[in-house]
Amino acid sequence: MRVLVTGGAGFIGSCFARLLLGPDSPLPVTAVTVLDALTYAGSRENLAPVAADARLTFVHGDIRDAALVDTLVAGQDAVVHFAAESHVDRSILDASAFVGTNVVGTQILLDAALRHGLGTFLHVSTDEVYGSVEKGSSREDHPLLPTSPYAASKASSDLIALAYHRTHGVDVRVTRCSNNYGPHQFPEKLIPLFATRLLDGRTVPLYGDGGNVRDWLHVEDHCRALCAVLTDGRPGEIYNIGGGTELSNRDLTRLLLDICGAGWESVDLVTDRKGHDLRYSVDSGKIRDELGWTPRNTMDTGLAATVAWYRQNRDHWQRSPAPDGADPTADAPGTRAHRAARADAGSAA
């Protein structure tokens, strides 16, 4: 199997590439091509464990480059599409990059898939497309009610991908995951941001009263689920992937404080984000029942191992450049609310 992985130098995409090329790969891959623009959240260092594998080809490029995409999609058996702008707070400040990459970039990939008769197009999306869930859990047939520009751009790309299946017969499969955590995540999302700051003895910014609830999924469990969908999923179907561990941001902060040996004096309560969804929750019954997938990592062991990775790999996150050249783990200038701009628990990617 020849697989093109877009965004394969990012947090989730690189985990997927490492899984495909690792000794316990669930798929019989003969070639993995990673296409990544290497924006601030992507790094070739994330692929270092498999960099010497002759089956890996890395291409530095943008999914909006139609000529490049056409060349790369030709001859592939599958495309696994991770590449996306994924940070909610940045989308609130400026949505243009999110529409360009998440919507237009996806359409360019789908056009190439159609032209070349691609085997399977696996589109990786997020639970945020369902919007805030007051009670119960979102099923795959629930309406899309995104609230942030990021979530709206992902919902748009979901619909475009499914339209290519219904109109043109492209084998499109869509997954919607809950919040991912694990090693190699860029330190602007909540867990790596809080972990790195606490490890440096600094304070962490907690939005509002910390009551916002998210379901947490270890990145390795997510990638195994994607392999299951790629192997045994059905064309035109959507599969929710949830970790089954719902925590308020306050409870998650408490766990991180305990692991890092810090107290509540290390927490700054800051002004809440605009349109901050209260709760996300997906019903993962479909992928569990149809494909037999279940998460292997518990939150206790997975979170402790994640913090340990950041403790042992300071060189990875201490030189991670933000788009504006700032240290993503440092205090931003201005108000407490400004300091929280990167403490986003809402993005899955």
C-alpha positions, 0 to 999 in steps of 0.5 A: 500500500502506498500512502500520502500523508498530508500534514505528516510532520505535525503532531498527529500526522507524524504519529501516524507516519511513525505507526505506519513505518514502525515494527507493529504497523497495522497496514502493509505499507510499501511507501509513505509520502509525507507532504508538509508545509512546515509551518510553525507547528510542523517539524521534520524532527517529529519524523526522526525515528523513521527518517532512515526508512527507505519507504519514507519520502518527505516533500516540503510543500503546501496542499494549496499547490495544485500542481504539486498535489497532482504529482503526489496523488498520482500513483497513491493507493490512499491519502490520509489528510491531516494538514490543517490550521487547527488553533481556535484562538488564532482562527478568531484573530484571523480566519483567512489561513483557516479557510485557505488551508482547510477548505481550499486545500482539501478541495485541491486534494479531492480534485487530484484524487478524482482525476487519478482514481485514488483508492481511498481518501481518509479525511481527518476532522474534529468533534468541534464541528458538532458545536457545544453539547449540553448533554449526551454525546454527538453521533455521526448523523447529528447536525453540524453547528460549529461556533469558531472559524476553525470549526466552521472551516473543518465542517466545510471541508467535511461537507466538501469531502463527502460531496465528492463521494456522493457526486463523483463516487470517490471513496471518502471516509471521514473521521471526527476525533476528540481532543488529542494529547501525547508527545510531540504536540506543539506547546500552544495547546492546553496540555503541552502549554501547561506542562512546559510552563509548570516544568519551568516553574511558571504559572499557567492561564486557565480560561474562565472558571475552568468549567469547559469540558473536553473528551481526551484521546491519546494520539496513538489510539487515534492513529490506530483508529484511523488505520482501522477506518482505512482498512475496514471502514465503509466509503461515504461513512463518518466515524467518531473517535473519542477517548472516553475520558471527559474532564473539565479544564479545571480537573485536567489542570489539577492532574497536571499540577499533581504530576508536575509537583505544583500547587494552585498558586501556579494557576492564573484565572483569565478572561474567557475566550470568545464563543468558548464552547462549554462541552464536546462529547462524541459517541464512538459506538459506531467505530467500536461496534463496526471496526472493533476499535477501543483505546488502549491508553488510560488518561492517568498513564497517558498523561503521566507519560506525556509530561515525562516526554516533555520533561525529557525533551526540553530541546524539542519545545524550548526552540519551537518557533511561534508564527510571530517568532515568540516563545509559545510557552512564554508570557505574551505582553499585555493583559491576562487574557492576552497571556491565555491566547495560546491556552487552547483546549478546543482543537483536536489537531 
